[in-house]
Amino acid sequence: MRSDILGKYTPYNSIIHRLDPRLKFFALILLMVIVFLPFGNYTNRFIVLGILTLIIGLIMVIGRVSFSSFFRSLSSLWMMVIFLLIFMFFIPTKGDYPIYSFNENYTLYWDNLLQVAHILVRLILMIALTIILTSTTLPMDITYALDWYLTPLKLVKFPTQVVSLTISLALRFIPTLLNEANRIMNAQKSRGVDYNKGFFMAKIKSITTLIIPLLVSCFSRSDELAIAMEARGYDPYKHRTRYKSLKFSYKDLIALLIIILIASMVITFSICSSTISGFDDIINFIWGIKTI
């Protein structure tokens, strides 16, 4: 229930801030796809993920993204980590390097721990990429970028402006609803409601004292917003102009070429990883190319 879970926009004048939002949105999707590419064995996977971690960390430094908010957002992953550990520890699997054998039918392998670490690193990189986008891009610029990508759907009479408006309002009201939830939670705590103590069913009963007032507040705010838009004569199906137009500069072109170069290298390594099993095979693979 924190407003920094998705990254709060920080108005700096960095290179990342000045890039075109359409480029940043494209880079976000491309890097997310790269993170989930298969890379053969765990050696190759962690090599690529380590390189991507360094690249994403460098982007965060250049964009002056707050590392404190990033690490605070990672605290929400602890339940996922516990679930993965339980799932990987108690589900029988086969591996090459056993850790401990409980009985003849079940053995714990290092592959279990490596799989958990691999999934966790992927999730962390996904959160980092999302925070970079939301911390360096205005919500309205994100909406303009999405509207630009939805432009081809206008040929089939798809209401792209309505979708863009919906996304814009959703992004606009996320921090408002989070602040409203915190206000309601503090009010309920002052009345004696404890959200931290008790068993699972007790926590579910206590959380209803937060969800019901929050839903009522959401419906009330949406009704007030709809009335205000109707009173001002807003028609989402009419052609609308924009105060700010997006422009693609030479800096965006350089950044696009760098992103495509990184993606090409990672995709090439992913294709070759089926025949490369580690550091020794990488050396043998390069040496074989030289001898040819």
C-alpha positions as CSV (number, residue, x, y, z in Angstrom):
1,M,0.0,0.0,0.0
2,R,2.8,2.4,-0.8
3,S,2.8,5.0,-3.6
4,D,6.4,4.2,-4.6
5,I,5.6,0.6,-5.5
6,L,5.4,1.5,-9.2
7,G,8.0,4.3,-9.1
8,K,7.1,7.9,-8.6
9,Y,8.0,10.4,-11.3
10,T,11.0,12.5,-10.4
11,P,11.5,15.7,-12.5
12,Y,15.2,15.6,-13.4
13,N,16.8,16.7,-16.6
14,S,18.7,13.5,-17.4
15,I,19.2,11.9,-20.7
16,I,16.7,9.2,-19.9
17,H,14.1,11.8,-19.0
18,R,14.5,13.6,-22.3
19,L,14.1,10.5,-24.4
20,D,10.9,10.0,-26.4
21,P,8.3,8.1,-24.3
22,R,7.5,5.9,-27.3
23,L,11.1,4.8,-27.4
24,K,11.2,4.1,-23.7
25,F,8.0,2.1,-23.9
26,F,9.4,0.1,-26.8
27,A,12.7,-0.5,-24.9
28,L,10.7,-1.6,-21.8
29,I,8.8,-4.3,-23.8
30,L,11.9,-5.4,-25.7
31,L,14.0,-5.8,-22.5
32,M,11.3,-7.6,-20.7
33,V,11.1,-10.1,-23.6
34,I,14.9,-10.5,-23.5
35,V,14.8,-11.2,-19.7
36,F,12.6,-14.2,-20.3
37,L,14.5,-15.7,-23.2
38,P,15.9,-19.3,-22.8
39,F,19.7,-19.5,-22.5
40,G,20.5,-23.1,-22.1
41,N,22.1,-24.1,-18.8
42,Y,22.3,-22.0,-15.6
43,T,25.8,-20.8,-16.4
44,N,24.6,-19.1,-19.5
45,R,21.5,-17.8,-17.9
46,F,23.3,-16.1,-15.0
47,I,25.9,-14.7,-17.4
48,V,23.2,-13.0,-19.5
49,L,21.2,-11.9,-16.5
50,G,24.3,-10.5,-14.8
51,I,25.1,-8.4,-18.0
52,L,21.5,-7.2,-18.1
53,T,21.6,-6.3,-14.4
54,L,24.7,-4.1,-15.1
55,I,23.0,-2.4,-18.0
56,I,19.8,-1.8,-16.2
57,G,21.7,-0.5,-13.1
58,L,23.6,1.9,-15.4
59,I,20.4,3.1,-16.8
60,M,19.0,3.7,-13.3
61,V,22.2,5.7,-12.4
62,I,21.9,7.8,-15.6
63,G,18.2,8.4,-15.1
64,R,18.8,9.2,-11.4
65,V,16.2,6.7,-10.3
66,S,15.9,6.3,-6.6
67,F,17.5,3.1,-5.4
68,S,15.8,3.4,-2.0
69,S,12.3,3.3,-3.6
70,F,13.5,0.4,-5.8
71,F,14.6,-1.7,-2.8
72,R,11.5,-0.8,-0.9
73,S,9.4,-2.1,-3.8
74,L,11.3,-5.4,-3.6
75,S,10.1,-6.0,-0.1
76,S,6.7,-7.1,-1.6
77,L,8.5,-10.1,-3.2
78,W,9.2,-12.0,0.1
79,M,5.9,-13.9,-0.1
80,M,6.8,-15.0,-3.7
81,V,10.2,-16.1,-2.6
82,I,8.8,-18.2,0.3
83,F,6.3,-19.8,-2.1
84,L,9.0,-20.6,-4.6
85,L,11.3,-22.1,-2.0
86,I,8.5,-24.3,-0.6
87,F,7.4,-25.3,-4.1
88,M,11.0,-26.1,-5.3
89,F,12.0,-27.8,-2.1
90,F,9.1,-30.2,-1.7
91,I,8.3,-31.0,-5.4
92,P,10.5,-34.0,-6.5
93,T,12.8,-33.1,-9.3
94,K,15.9,-34.6,-11.0
95,G,19.3,-32.9,-11.1
96,D,23.0,-33.6,-11.5
97,Y,24.2,-32.1,-8.2
98,P,22.4,-33.4,-5.0
99,I,22.5,-31.4,-1.8
100,Y,20.8,-33.8,0.7
101,S,18.9,-37.1,0.3
102,F,16.0,-37.4,2.7
103,N,15.1,-40.9,1.7
104,E,15.3,-43.2,-1.4
105,N,12.4,-41.5,-3.1
106,Y,13.3,-37.8,-2.5
107,T,16.6,-35.9,-3.0
108,L,17.2,-32.2,-2.9
109,Y,19.3,-30.9,-5.8
110,W,21.2,-27.6,-6.4
111,D,19.0,-27.2,-9.4
112,N,16.1,-26.3,-7.1
113,L,18.0,-23.4,-5.6
114,L,19.3,-22.2,-9.0
115,Q,15.8,-22.3,-10.4
116,V,14.5,-20.1,-7.5
117,A,17.4,-17.7,-7.9
118,H,16.8,-17.5,-11.7
119,I,13.1,-16.7,-11.2
120,L,13.8,-14.1,-8.5
121,V,16.4,-12.3,-10.6
122,R,13.9,-12.1,-13.5
123,L,11.3,-10.6,-11.3
124,I,13.7,-8.1,-9.9
125,L,14.7,-7.0,-13.4
126,M,11.1,-6.7,-14.4
127,I,10.4,-4.4,-11.4
128,A,13.5,-2.4,-12.2
129,L,12.5,-1.8,-15.8
130,T,9.0,-0.7,-14.7
131,I,10.4,1.7,-12.1
132,I,12.7,3.2,-14.7
133,L,9.8,3.9,-17.1
134,T,7.5,5.4,-14.4
135,S,10.2,7.4,-12.7
136,T,11.5,9.0,-15.8
137,T,8.3,9.5,-17.8
138,L,5.3,11.6,-17.1
139,P,2.0,9.7,-16.9
140,M,0.5,11.7,-19.7
141,D,3.6,11.0,-21.9
142,I,3.0,7.2,-21.3
143,T,-0.6,7.7,-22.3
144,Y,0.5,9.5,-25.5
145,A,2.9,6.7,-26.3
146,L,0.3,4.0,-25.9
147,D,-2.1,6.1,-28.0
148,W,0.5,6.3,-30.7
149,Y,1.1,2.5,-30.7
150,L,-2.7,2.0,-30.9
151,T,-3.0,4.2,-34.0
152,P,-3.2,1.3,-36.5
153,L,-6.4,0.1,-34.7
154,K,-8.2,3.2,-35.9
155,L,-8.4,1.6,-39.3
156,V,-10.9,-0.9,-37.9
157,K,-12.8,1.8,-36.0
158,F,-11.3,0.8,-32.6
159,P,-11.9,3.6,-30.0
160,T,-8.2,4.2,-29.2
161,Q,-8.9,7.6,-27.6
162,V,-11.3,6.0,-25.1
163,V,-8.6,3.4,-24.2
164,S,-6.0,6.1,-23.9
165,L,-8.3,8.1,-21.7
166,T,-9.0,5.1,-19.5
167,I,-5.3,4.4,-19.1
168,S,-4.6,8.1,-18.3
169,L,-7.2,8.2,-15.6
170,A,-6.0,4.9,-14.1
171,L,-2.4,6.2,-13.9
172,R,-3.6,9.5,-12.5
173,F,-5.7,8.0,-9.7
174,I,-3.3,5.3,-8.6
175,P,-1.5,7.5,-6.1
176,T,-4.8,9.1,-5.1
177,L,-6.3,5.7,-4.3
178,L,-3.2,4.6,-2.4
179,N,-3.3,7.8,-0.2
180,E,-7.1,7.2,0.3
181,A,-6.3,3.6,1.4
182,N,-3.7,4.8,3.8
183,R,-6.1,7.3,5.3
184,I,-8.8,4.7,5.7
185,M,-6.4,2.3,7.2
186,N,-5.2,4.8,9.8
187,A,-8.8,5.7,10.6
188,Q,-9.6,2.0,11.2
189,K,-6.5,1.5,13.3
190,S,-7.6,4.4,15.5
191,R,-10.9,2.5,16.0
192,G,-9.0,-0.6,17.2
193,V,-8.7,-2.7,14.0
194,D,-5.3,-4.5,13.8
195,Y,-4.2,-5.6,10.4
196,N,-1.0,-7.3,11.5
197,K,-2.1,-9.7,14.2
198,G,-4.2,-12.8,14.1
199,F,-4.4,-15.8,11.8
200,F,-5.3,-15.9,8.1
201,M,-9.1,-15.7,8.5
202,A,-8.8,-13.0,11.1
203,K,-6.7,-10.9,8.7
204,I,-9.3,-11.4,5.9
205,K,-12.1,-10.2,8.2
206,S,-10.0,-7.2,9.2
207,I,-9.1,-6.3,5.6
208,T,-12.8,-6.0,4.8
209,T,-12.9,-2.9,6.9
210,L,-10.5,-1.4,4.4
211,I,-11.8,-2.8,1.1
212,I,-15.5,-1.8,1.6
213,P,-14.9,1.9,2.4
214,L,-12.2,2.1,-0.4
215,L,-14.7,0.7,-2.9
216,V,-17.3,3.2,-1.8
217,S,-14.7,6.0,-2.2
218,C,-13.7,4.8,-5.7
219,F,-17.3,4.7,-6.9
220,S,-17.9,8.2,-5.4
221,R,-14.8,9.7,-7.1
222,S,-15.6,8.1,-10.5
223,D,-19.2,9.4,-10.3
224,E,-17.9,12.9,-9.5
225,L,-15.4,12.7,-12.4
226,A,-18.0,11.5,-14.9
227,I,-20.4,14.4,-13.9
228,A,-17.6,17.0,-14.2
229,M,-16.6,15.7,-17.6
230,E,-20.2,15.7,-18.9
231,A,-20.7,19.3,-17.5
232,R,-17.7,20.4,-19.6
233,G,-19.1,18.8,-22.7
234,Y,-16.4,16.2,-23.1
235,D,-17.0,13.8,-26.0
236,P,-14.3,11.0,-26.3
237,Y,-15.3,10.2,-29.9
238,K,-14.6,13.6,-31.3
239,H,-11.2,14.5,-32.9
240,R,-9.0,16.0,-30.3
241,T,-5.7,18.0,-30.5
242,R,-2.9,17.9,-28.1
243,Y,-1.0,20.5,-26.2
244,K,2.2,18.6,-26.4
245,S,3.4,16.8,-29.6
246,L,5.9,14.0,-29.4
247,K,9.1,14.5,-31.5
248,F,11.7,11.9,-32.4
249,S,15.2,13.4,-32.2
250,Y,18.7,12.1,-33.1
251,K,19.3,11.2,-29.5
252,D,16.4,8.9,-29.6
253,L,17.8,7.4,-32.8
254,I,21.1,6.7,-31.1
255,A,19.4,5.2,-28.1
256,L,17.3,3.0,-30.4
257,L,20.3,1.7,-32.2
258,I,22.0,0.9,-28.8
259,I,18.9,-1.0,-27.6
260,I,18.7,-2.9,-30.9
261,L,22.4,-3.8,-30.7
262,I,22.1,-5.1,-27.1
263,A,18.9,-7.1,-28.0
264,S,20.6,-8.6,-31.1
265,M,23.6,-9.7,-29.1
266,V,21.4,-11.3,-26.4
267,I,19.1,-13.0,-28.9
268,T,22.1,-14.4,-30.8
269,F,23.6,-15.8,-27.6
270,S,20.2,-17.3,-26.8
271,I,20.1,-19.1,-30.1
272,C,23.7,-20.4,-29.7
273,S,23.2,-21.4,-26.1
274,S,21.6,-24.7,-27.1
275,T,25.1,-25.8,-28.3
276,I,27.1,-23.9,-25.7
277,S,27.1,-25.4,-22.2
278,G,29.5,-23.2,-20.2
279,F,32.8,-21.3,-20.2
280,D,34.8,-24.1,-21.7
281,D,32.4,-24.6,-24.6
282,I,32.4,-20.8,-25.2
283,I,36.1,-20.9,-25.7
284,N,35.9,-24.0,-27.8
285,F,33.1,-22.5,-29.9
286,I,35.2,-19.3,-30.5
287,W,38.3,-21.4,-31.3
288,G,36.3,-23.5,-33.7
289,I,35.2,-20.4,-35.6
290,K,38.8,-19.2,-35.9
291,T,40.0,-22.6,-37.2
292,I,37.3,-22.5,-39.9
